[in-house]
């Protein structure tokens, strides 16, 4: 079903992981849990962050330390709502 919206199974799994682990996780932790390469997971996380569905600690990124990603529930819900309104022609 997710393919209908152009989402890859891995990207959907990452979002599901983050919803189920509200404390978040690093790309490595998420990758291990999903049996996926952490670099691939990291690329998806950056894209999801750019789209507003995921958030991270920007200071950690600048300092080069572990970056923990979390679901941005507000951003995710807003995007899902906009998609549904668009598809329904509202």
N, C-alpha and C positions, 0 to 999 in steps of 0.2 A: 504493500500500500504506500509506503513512503516514497517509492520510486515515482509515483504519480505526481509528487511535488518536486521531483528533481533532487531529492536528498539521497545520498549514498547510505547504505546500511551502516557503515562505520560511523558516519556523522550522527546518524540517529542513535546508535549505541552510545556514543559519547554523551549526547544530550540526556539519554536515559540514565546513564551512570551518574551524571551530575545532579539530576533530579533525585536520585536515590541516595546520594552521598552529599547532602547539603553542605557539609563542611568543605567540600571541594577535593581536589586532588591535583597532583602534578601530571605532566604528560607521561612520565614514566609509570606512575601508579595506575593511571587510567589505561595505558597501553598494556601493562602486565595483566590487569583485570580482564581486558578485552582480547588478550592474545594478539596484540597489534604492535607494530613498531612505534616507539615513542616519538620518532621524528615525524611520522605520518600523522600521529595523533596531534602533535604540536601544531602542525600546519592547519589541521582542521580547527583546533582551538583558537588560533589567531583569526581565522576566517569567521568563526562563530562570534568571537569578541567584536570584530569589526561590524558584524551584523546586529550586535546588541543583545544576543542571547546568552552570552557568557561574559563574566568579568574576572579580572585578575588584579593583583597588587602591582601597579605600575612602578612603584619604587623598587620592588624586588627585581623587576626586569632591568631597570637602569643599573642596579648594583650587581647584576649578574649572579644572583642567588636563586634558589628554588622558587619557581613561580607556581602558586596555587591558583587554579581556575575554579570558579564557582558558577552555578547557573544564575543568570540575572532574571529572576522570575518575572519582574515587571516588564523588562524588555522582551522576553520570550512571549509572554501573554499578549503584549501589544502587537507584536509581529504576527502571531497566530490570528488575532482578531482582525487585523488589517487584511490578511490573506483571505479569510472567510468572507469579509464584507466585499472585497474585490470580486471573488469568485461568484458570489451571489448577486452581483450587479448593484450593490447598494452604495 
